[in-house]
Amino acid sequence: MIQVLLTGLCLFLLRPMCCGSSNILVVPVDGSHWINMELILRELHSRGHNITVMHSTTSWYIPNNSTFFTSIQVEMIEEEDRDFHNRMLLNYMECRKSSTFVRTFCQSNLIGSMLHLLHKPHAESIGRLLDNPDFMKKLQDAKFDLMLTDPGFPIGVILGSYLKLPMVFNVRWINTGEAHFTFAPSPLSYVPVPGSELNDQMDFLERTKNLLHYLQNLAQQLLIINPYYSDLLQRHFPPGSDFMSLMLAGDLWLVRTDFVFEFPHPTMPNVVYIGGFQCKKARPLPAELEAFMQSSGDHGVVVMSLGTLVSALSREVTEAIAAAFARLPQKVIWKFIGEKPSSLGNNTLLVNWLPQNDLLGHPKTCAFVAHGGTNGIYEAIYHGVPVVGLPLLFDQFDNVVRLTTRGAARMVEVVTLTEQDFLEALKDVLETPSYRNNMKRLSQLHQDLPMSPMDTAIFWIEYVIRNKGATHLQSAGFSLPWYSYFCLDVALFFLAIIVAMMWTSFAVCRILCCRKSKRKTKEE
């Protein structure tokens, strides 16, 4: 009996801290963003919270029926078809043919064109929701305690503001760039602008490029994105409201980064870093894959995956990759969709799907060929597997640059990829111990934390619910006009004083000189 009571007491004391059963409204972004959000939602559900997910009727990944959340399906913009990113890839490859200085601006222009195509219908869709009194009344009557959203698209931000809910953002990217440039001071002298492919050690020309990228991103925000939402905000929000002010009113930012990967830069009190929260210990592989891994002997296995959105590279590139793999003593597992390359070797296994985290955590895995997506990069860091990067789109180039700067990866340009170049990069990563040692060091630092990134995320979400917001963590700088933020009014005040003093001094000197001159004239 005593043992039972002691066991019950221990379970009571060790129970997870919680704030009761809360109603959480979730507005996610589809695709790989949903994969991240789903993990957090499952954990919140396991702790007794009621989850309601608002999503498009044409979502790719978000199910209409779920065991752990209630769906609210809404008519939103048509989701991008799966060939969209392949078309974008072709345009990116054309940009990569330009000089190193020019090509990043070309890629940013492509993103600007994409934003132009997406935000106009997106704003119209949000407007239809806000103009629907029955729908909005249902949301208000549901008495939600929190809005949890990915602000990659602004529907969750706008709805959360309209419903006056505390807001938590599960975020890395918003609109034209990385979230830090929205909520924290980001000195351009050492904080590289997203898309610039720079590191934090910049010479004069690189700092010039960084400034130009910042201005380009700012122009896209002000001239492309904001105008689509101005009419909507005027109709439904107090005068003077703008899209960025709603964004900055968010209570907490759960940022999917870790400073073992990111370059150090300023941050804010209402920012919590949860980079790698999706990573976990490797589970046993299916019998067929395990047998293939063991058949590699002492040479080990190379894993290759280009993520979920880009189905295949050009035929020439895939043939060159397959031929290079065939010349390795290692076995290769390649997530591949498309026509089988004719140069494929007997050591390479093509699969439509692979358990990426479990493969990266397998002791036989010795390298990871990846496109540089955030999820894959953090899984590689978590398991200490060096990377051969084949960046294709968006932030993937910056991600690979960060790993190469830390000596844990080699980058290969897809547009100029040849069998020999790819083979040389593979052999360098496989045969040079520093790549694996550097990645093991990053893995050690990444996991040396007082609590896991997932537990950290859940604690702070529940913190916002318990305290009905976290406005005490928000900076007063968000509410200042730009001239006050940069103290330009103070600078002008001191400048005026200096000018006034100089003018007074000049006037006094002039008067004294005139008097002296007159006195001298009279004496003569």
Secondary structure by P-SEA (a helix, b strand, c coil): caaaaaaaaaaaaaccccccbbbbbbbbbcaaaaaaaaaaaaaaaaabbbbbbbbcccccccccccccccccccccccccccaaaaaaaaaaaaaaacccccaaaaaaaaaaaaaaacaaaaaaaaaaaaacaaaaaaaaaccccbbbbcccccaaaaaaaaaccbbbbbcccccccccccccccccccccccccccccccccaaaaaaaaaaaaaaaaaaaccccccaaaaaaacccccccaaaaaaaccccccccccccccbbbbcccccccccccccccccccaaaaaaaaacccbbbbbbbcccccccccaaaaaaaaaaaaaccbbbbbbccccccccccccbbbbcccaaaaaaaccccccccccccaaaaaaaaaacccccccccccaaaaaaaaaaaaccccccccccccaaaaaaaaaaaaccaaaaaaaaaaaaaaacccccaaaaaaaaaaaaaaacccccccccccccccccccaaaaaaaaaaaaaaaaaaaaaaaaaaaaaaaaaaaaac
